[in-house]
């Protein structure tokens, strides 16, 4: 796990750049339930300041997925840009997706877990091979039916009046 940890105590207050290559071993290490193979390059810009650390992630590469319909493997290309802000506080906790509280005595940050989560969240729920995506679009369109009407507005109004329940006829007369 130390391959993706950054020692923040030894860093000066300025912008630091890191480069990570994420291969299959990375996904085995952080969890292979959702994604077990991929090839990604990550550029991390870590801006350390007195009261917080701002980390920008730029992840690009491809995930090796298996189609849910045909069970054929295919490459899914991803370009991800995310930001996380680490603020110093009393107790370590995750406030939101973008803000994490860390203690003053914490010596390193594991960026690997964040990179893994960003990649996994970018994977589509329904994994379709690119060859089948066009077919999928055709299926959705076939559910839509267009009805053309040749009757005029006046004919449609008369038809509505004829369709009125006779019990409501007396109420209609009161309206006039």
Secondary structure as GFF3:
##gff-version 3
##sequence-region A 1 176
A	DSSP	three_ten_helix	2	4	.	.	.	ID=ss1
A	DSSP	beta_strand	5	7	.	.	.	ID=ss2
A	DSSP	beta_strand	15	22	.	.	.	ID=ss3
A	DSSP	alpha_helix	24	30	.	.	.	ID=ss4
A	DSSP	beta_strand	38	48	.	.	.	ID=ss5
A	DSSP	beta_strand	52	66	.	.	.	ID=ss6
A	DSSP	beta_strand	73	88	.	.	.	ID=ss7
A	DSSP	beta_strand	93	94	.	.	.	ID=ss8
A	DSSP	beta_strand	99	102	.	.	.	ID=ss9
A	DSSP	beta_strand	108	110	.	.	.	ID=ss10
A	DSSP	alpha_helix	111	122	.	.	.	ID=ss11
A	DSSP	alpha_helix	130	142	.	.	.	ID=ss12
A	DSSP	alpha_helix	153	162	.	.	.	ID=ss13
A	DSSP	three_ten_helix	166	168	.	.	.	ID=ss14
A	DSSP	alpha_helix	169	175	.	.	.	ID=ss15
###
